[in-house]
Amino acid sequence: MTTILIVYGSTTGNTETVASMLEKQLAAKGLKITCKNVTDTPVDELKSYGLLLLGCSTWGEDEIELQDDFIPFYEALDTTVLKGRKIAVFGCGDSSYTYFCGAVDAIEDKVKASGGKLLIEGLKVDGEPGDARKEILDWADELAAAL
């Protein structure tokens, strides 16, 4: 059975809420899930899981403006951790900004550059997770089908 680690960085709680929704939806399919805040997750721990879900919100107008807690984690990600690993990325943002969910794009770019395997296109949630419930659950179902 594939073991899944969900790692999220959240300031307002939106990305944490999405992580929790994904955890519940995937667990309902019989998958073994661990969900952790990025501040409680050493990068080396990623090696212990078959699938990684990395969730980070986007802040500000810059192309790559990761959530504060996620920055050191992101900087520590490299080929020794990502190469050959199955990964999916999600995040929350505000579509009124030029780079909507730029953190998702930045993490996906790093995964590709490090030899990781993106299983499905990243999930970009605009605004409140409750307003995107169907989109989030459908993404989890698509991810489970890709395993």
C-alpha positions in Angstrom: 0.0 0.0 0.0 1.2 3.5 -0.9 1.9 5.6 2.2 1.2 9.3 1.7 2.7 12.3 3.5 0.9 15.6 3.3 3.1 18.5 4.2 1.5 22.0 4.3 2.5 25.5 5.2 -0.4 27.7 6.2 -0.7 31.2 7.6 -4.4 31.9 7.6 -5.5 28.3 7.9 -6.8 27.9 4.4 -4.0 25.6 3.2 -4.3 23.6 6.4 -8.0 23.2 5.7 -7.3 21.9 2.2 -4.7 19.5 3.6 -7.3 18.2 6.1 -9.9 17.8 3.3 -7.4 15.9 1.2 -6.4 13.7 4.1 -10.0 12.7 4.8 -10.9 12.1 1.2 -7.9 9.9 0.6 -8.2 8.0 3.9 -11.8 7.2 2.9 -10.3 5.3 -0.1 -8.3 3.1 2.3 -5.0 4.9 1.8 -2.6 5.4 4.7 -2.1 9.1 5.3 0.1 11.2 7.5 -0.6 15.0 7.5 1.9 17.4 9.0 2.6 21.1 9.3 5.8 22.0 7.5 7.3 23.3 10.7 7.1 19.7 12.2 8.6 18.0 9.1 12.3 17.5 8.5 13.0 17.2 4.8 14.7 13.8 5.3 11.3 12.4 6.5 10.0 12.6 2.9 12.1 9.6 2.0 9.9 7.3 4.1 6.8 7.8 2.0 5.6 6.6 -1.4 3.7 9.7 -2.3 4.3 13.3 -1.2 1.6 16.0 -1.3 3.2 19.4 -0.8 0.9 22.3 0.0 1.9 25.9 0.2 -0.1 29.2 0.0 1.1 32.1 -2.1 1.6 35.6 -0.6 2.2 38.9 -2.3 2.8 40.1 -5.9 6.1 38.3 -6.6 6.3 35.3 -8.9 7.7 33.1 -6.1 6.4 34.2 -2.7 6.0 31.1 -0.6 4.3 31.0 2.8 6.9 31.9 5.4 7.2 28.6 7.2 7.5 26.7 3.9 10.6 28.7 2.7 13.3 26.8 4.6 11.7 23.5 3.7 11.5 24.5 0.0 15.2 25.6 0.0 16.2 22.2 1.5 14.4 20.2 -1.2 16.9 18.7 -3.6 17.5 15.7 -5.8 18.5 13.5 -2.9 15.0 13.9 -1.5 12.9 14.4 -4.7 14.5 12.3 -7.4 12.2 9.5 -8.5 9.5 10.3 -6.0 5.8 10.6 -6.7 4.6 14.0 -5.9 1.5 16.3 -6.2 1.3 19.9 -5.2 -1.6 22.1 -3.9 -2.0 25.6 -2.6 -4.3 28.5 -1.9 -4.0 31.9 -3.3 -5.9 34.9 -4.6 -6.6 35.2 -8.3 -6.5 39.0 -8.2 -2.7 38.8 -7.9 -0.6 38.6 -11.0 0.9 35.2 -10.1 -2.1 33.2 -8.8 -0.8 30.4 -6.7 2.8 30.9 -7.8 4.0 28.8 -4.9 2.4 25.7 -6.6 4.2 26.5 -9.8 7.5 27.1 -8.0 7.3 23.8 -6.1 6.3 21.9 -9.3 9.3 23.4 -11.1 11.7 22.3 -8.3 10.2 18.8 -8.4 10.7 18.5 -12.2 14.2 20.0 -12.0 15.1 17.5 -9.2 13.8 14.4 -11.1 10.6 14.0 -9.2 7.4 12.6 -10.8 4.4 14.9 -10.7 1.4 12.6 -10.7 -1.3 15.2 -11.6 -1.5 18.9 -12.3 -1.3 21.0 -9.1 -4.4 22.1 -7.3 -4.8 25.9 -7.1 -7.6 27.0 -4.7 -8.8 30.6 -5.1 -10.0 32.0 -1.8 -11.8 30.0 0.8 -11.5 26.2 0.7 -15.2 25.7 1.5 -16.1 27.5 -1.7 -13.9 25.0 -3.7 -14.9 21.8 -1.8 -16.0 19.9 -4.9 -12.8 20.9 -6.8 -10.6 19.8 -3.9 -12.4 16.4 -3.4 -12.4 15.8 -7.2 -8.6 16.5 -7.2 -8.1 14.0 -4.4 -10.1 11.4 -6.4 -8.0 12.1 -9.5 -4.9 11.7 -7.4 -6.1 8.4 -5.9 -6.9 7.1 -9.4 -3.4 8.0 -10.6 -1.7 5.8 -8.0 
